[in-house]
Amino acid sequence: MGVPPIYGLYACLVPLLIYSFFGTSRQLSIGPVAVTAILVMSGVSELATPFTEEFVELAILAGLLIGVVQILMGLLQMGFLVNLISQPVISGFISAAAIIIIASQLKGGLGIIIPDFKHTHQTIWYAITHITEVNWLTLGICISSILIISLLKKWKRSFPGALMMLVLTTLLTYFFNLKSKGVAIIEDVPSGLPSFGIPTMNYETIMTLIPTVLTVTFIGYVGSIGIAKSMEMKNRDHIVRPNQELFALGISKIIGAFFLAVPSSGSYSRTAINDEAGAKTVVSSIMAVVMVICSLLFLTSFFYYIPKAVLAAIILVSVLGLINYEEAKYLFKLRRRDFVVMIITFFGTLIFGVENGIFIGVILSFVFLQYYSARPHIAELVNIPGTEYYRNINRFPDAIQSTEYLIIRFDNQLYFGNSSYFKDTILGYISKRKPLPKFLILDNTNMHDIDSTGLHVLEDIKQYLDNLNIGLLMVGTIGPVRDFLKRSGFTDTLGISHHYLTITDAVDYAENRKAHTDIHEAAIQFNQKRRSFLD
C-alpha cells in the first residue's frame, strides 16, 4: 500500500472491532487486503511519494472517504450497484493486480534498489536487466520462505506458516547479523496504540481522490460481500444482509481513519483461517483485536530485525493464488465474450493502471450487454408430433410445421434497444413463408416488459399483417405487459378473441376459426376488471 508496516496493525485494530458490532457475517475478518492496497497505492501515489508522511495522511483520508461513500450506499439501499461489475471484470482486474503486487515486491525479494516506475513492465524489465546486482542472501531468504510457507499451507491450511517463518528469519537475522551482509530489515517500529487524530482534508485533495475512492468502494465491497456470502453458504447459521454490510464496512473505515487506520476490506485468507479454526461468532474478531493490542504494546521491539525479504515472501505467497488462469480457461470454454472481457480488463489494468483497467472492463461489459440485448433470441416454434408441446424448430427439425400459422417466441423485453431487430426478424420470417400463413401467433411468455417504442413496433407489425390479411394472435402475455397493452388501447384494437392463455388454444383457433368460450370469459375479466386473472 505504500505505508510503513505499523499501519497494517492499526488497520486490524479499530476497524475490525467496529465491524464485529455492526457486521452481519460471523466469520468475516477485515483488514489490509492486497487488492485494496494496490488500488490505494495506484491512486494516492499520483499525489504523494509512497512511505512519506503526506502519503500516509492521504491513504488514511481515502479510507475515511471510502467509508462515507459506503455508508451512504448502505442507507440508500444501493448494495445492488455492485452488480454493475461483472465477475470477468473482477477476475481480470484481480489477476492483473496480483502481477502488479508481485512486481512491487521485487525490490524486497531481490535486495536491489528499483526506481519507482509508472508501469509494471518497466519495473520487471529493470529487475531483469539488473539481475547481477541481486543480494543472493536476500533472494535465498525470500525463495526459501515462499517454499516453506507454501508447503506448510498444503500440509495444514490453519498452521501459521507465515508467522513461523517470520520468527525464524528474524532470529537468524539477529544472531548472524545478516543486516551487515546486505539483508534489509524493518528496523524501528513504533510501539503503543494509535492516537486519535482528524485526517487532514481539503476540497481539491478530496476531488482528486474521488476516482480511487469509488474504485476501492466497489471492489472492496464486492470482495467483502463475496467472502461473507461464501461463509454464509458454508455454515448456514446466519444471514448476511448486503446493505447492512455496506454500513458496517463504512462505519469501520470512518472510525478507523480517526485512529490511523488505512483502508481495509474483507480478507479471504484471514476469513478462511478464522473459519477453519472454529470461529462461530464475532468474538473471534474481538480476540484478534486483543492480540493486535498485545502486539502493539509489547511486541513491536521484536519487529526490528524482521527481514523485508520474508515480508515480500509472505505477500508473494498470498497474491500468487490471485492469478486466476483457471477462470480464464473456464470462460474460454464456456462463453467467449466473458473471456474477452476478462483478458481485456487484465491487459488494460497492466497497461493503463488499475482504475482505468476496471473502467475499461465495465464499459466493455456493458457494450456486450447492449449488443446481445439488442439482438435477443427469437425462435420459430413447431409442434412435436403426438403432443401439445411447441419447441424451437432448430432443435426439433423433424417436428410439424403448419402452413396455416407461424408461431414466433420472443425471449426478452421489447424496448427501444431491440424493437427494430424484433420487427425486422418477424417480417423476415413472414417473407420466407410460401404460401403466407393465415395467422402469426406471437408467444409472449418470455416478454417480461415493453416500452412505448416496443408498442409502436407491435402496432406497425399489426398494420403490416392486416395489409397481408394475416391475423395476429397473442399468447401467454404476462400481467405487467397486459396492463400496459390495455392502457395503450392495443388490447381492444387487436380484439378479445386474439388473446390466449396457451399456444394450443391459439392453434385451435387458427385451425378452426372458433374461439373457446372459457378463453373469451377470461379475456373479458381481464379487459373489464383489469385483474391479473391469467397469472
Buried (B, 14 or more C-beta within 10 A) or exposed (E): BBBBBBBBBBBBBBBBBBBBEBBBBBBBBBBBBBBBBBBBBBBBBBBBEBEEEEBBBBBBBBBBBBBBBBBBBBEEEBBEEBEEBBBBBBBBBBBBBBBBBBBBBBBBBBBBEBEEEEBBEBBBEBBEEEEEEBBEBBBEBBBBBBEBBBEBBEEEEEEEBBEBBBBBBBEBBBEEEBBEEEBBBBEEBEBEBBEEEEBEBEEEBBEBBEBBBBBBBBBBBBBBBBBBBBBBEEBEEBEBBBBBBBBBBBBBBBBBBBBBBBBBBBBBBBBBBBBEEEBEEBEBBEEBBEEBBEBBEEBBEBBBBBBBBBBBBBBBBBBEEBBBEEBBEBBBEEEEBBBBBBBBBBBBBBBEBBBBBBBBBBBBBEEBEEEEBBBBEBBBBBBBEEEEBBBBBEEBEEBEBBEEBBBBBBEBBBBEBBBEBBBEBBBEBBEEBEEBBBBBBBBBBBBEEBBEBBBBBBBBBBEBBEEEEBBBBBBBBBBBBBBBBBEBEBBEEBEBBBBBBBBBBBBBBBEEEEBBEEBEEBBEEBBEEEEEBBE
